Amino acid sequence: MTPVIVVGPVFMDIIMAEMDRLPASGEEIHAHSASWAPGGYAISATAFSRLGLSTQLVTELGDDALGTALEQKLLADGVQVISPPAVGRTNIAVSLNWNGDRGIISYTQPFHNPFAALETILPDQDGLVLLAARHPFAHDIARLAREHHLTVAMMLSWQPDFLTSRALPQLFPWTDILLCNVPEALLATGQTDFQRALYILGESISNVVITRGAEGAVALVDGEYAEAAAAPCVIVDATGAGDVFATGYLTAQLRGLPLVERLRIGNWAAAQTVAALGGSTGAPTWQEVEEFLRMGVSPSWRKA
């Protein structure tokens, strides 16, 4: 199976759920459910590994207890972590879930250039690099991956200054697959209609996917348009929905599945992950994906 290399920041996610509201200033309220899980691009790496792909994660971990816990959890999930010697504190994100909505408070350490680490692990063969487009060294990373004949998939995130900057379109010549949601696509293109945004992005990138939350997802691949409805779900924690969608879609592409099936798998995988606390906790295995494709429903053992 094609190897996957994920490049992006990792967070210790602290998740609070089953809350009726947010606290007022100076007030303490109690969540009825809480957990922790690897966040950021650790979600994508874990989800790829569960889908049966050989996965390496190029990131930075802090030299504190949180960094140690994250590394141990990732290794237990089959992810090989490529990180320089740990320095500083681990990135932290606190996810607050209430009444079907979510807010995040995050602390992020400065990025460093992973170029040297990547040069030692990039294969000169078929492979996929999943990269955070907002990574300050994204251009260099994507160029290096292309030099090694690897497919480059970029994920956008809600960073308004970056989405409206000149830096984003400068990445497009080095991007094979672009994944984003509707607000990101609209802001990046200056459009008000997501389909128009899809076609504008498709003028520069051959494989563009836009997720639409409860409305499913659409894609434009080599001029072919496709859409798929969202899978039914009960939202417990929306963290990681886009990340797990991306891993489902990309894994299905690597396995040679048709475009509509890729979107269906991505939507279904995202529905599984939002039903559990933590961005990758509910991410499915490929065996479960195959059962979904055969039956058209969620595998019964996931509900046990």
C-alpha positions, 0 to 999 in steps of 0.5 A, a space after each residue: 500500500 502507498 506510504 503516507 507522510 503527514 506534515 503539520 502541527 500536533 496538539 494535545 486536545 482537551 475536549 469538554 462536551 455535553 454542555 448547555 452553554 458557555 460560562 459567563 465571565 467569572 462563572 464555572 460550569 460543569 461538562 457532563 463528558 470530557 476527554 483528551 486525544 491527539 489533535 491537529 495533524 495527529 488526527 489525520 495520521 491516526 486515521 490513515 494508520 487505522 485505514 491500513 496505510 503505512 503512516 509517518 507524521 513529521 511534526 514537533 512535540 514538546 519536552 513536557 509530559 504532554 509531549 510524551 503522552 502524545 508520542 506514546 499514543 501515536 506509537 500505540 496507534 501505529 504512527 511513526 513520529 518523525 520529530 526533532 529533539 523536543 524543545 519547549 511546551 506542547 501545543 494545546 487546544 481546548 475544545 468546547 462543545 455545546 448544543 451542537 456547536 463548538 469553539 476552540 481555544 489554542 496555544 501554539 508554539 512557533 513552527 520550524 523547518 522540517 526540511 532536513 527530516 523530510 529529506 531523510 524519509 521521502 521515498 523516490 516512488 509512489 507516495 502521498 504527502 498530506 500537508 497543512 497549507 498554512 505551514 510556514 514552510 509549505 512551499 518548500 515541503 511541497 516542492 521537495 515532495 514533488 521532486 520525489 514524485 509524490 502526490 501532494 495533498 493540501 488542507 486549508 484551515 480557518 486562517 483568514 489572513 492566510 486564505 486572503 494572502 498571496 501565499 496561498 495561490 503560490 502553493 497551487 502549482 505544487 498541489 495535486 489535491 486541495 481539501 477545504 470547507 465552504 467558508 475556507 473556499 469562499 474566502 480564498 476565492 472571494 466568492 459567495 457561491 461554493 460551486 463557483 469557488 470549486 470551479 475557480 480552484 479547479 482552474 489551478 488544481 486538478 483535484 479539489 474537494 469542498 466539504 459542506 458539513 450536514 450537506 455532504 461534500 462536492 468535488 471537481 477532479 479533472 473536470 468531473 463534478 461529483 457530490 455526495 450527501 452527508 451520512 447520518 450521525 449524532 454529533 458528540 464532538 465535531 473535532 476532526 470531522 474534516 481531517 477524517 473526511 480527508 483521510 477517508 477520501 484520500 485512502 479511497 483514491 489511493 485504492 482506486 475507487 471512483 470519485 463518488 465512492 471517495 466522497 461517500 467514504 469521506 462523509 461516512 468516516 467523518 460521521 463516525 468520528 464526530 460520534 465520539 470524543 476526540 478527533 480520531 477516537 471514532 475514526 474507522 478501520 478499512 474493514 469497517 469501510 468495506 462493511 459500510 460499502 457492502 451494507 450501506 450502513 454503519 457496521 453494527 459492532 461500532 454501536 456496541 
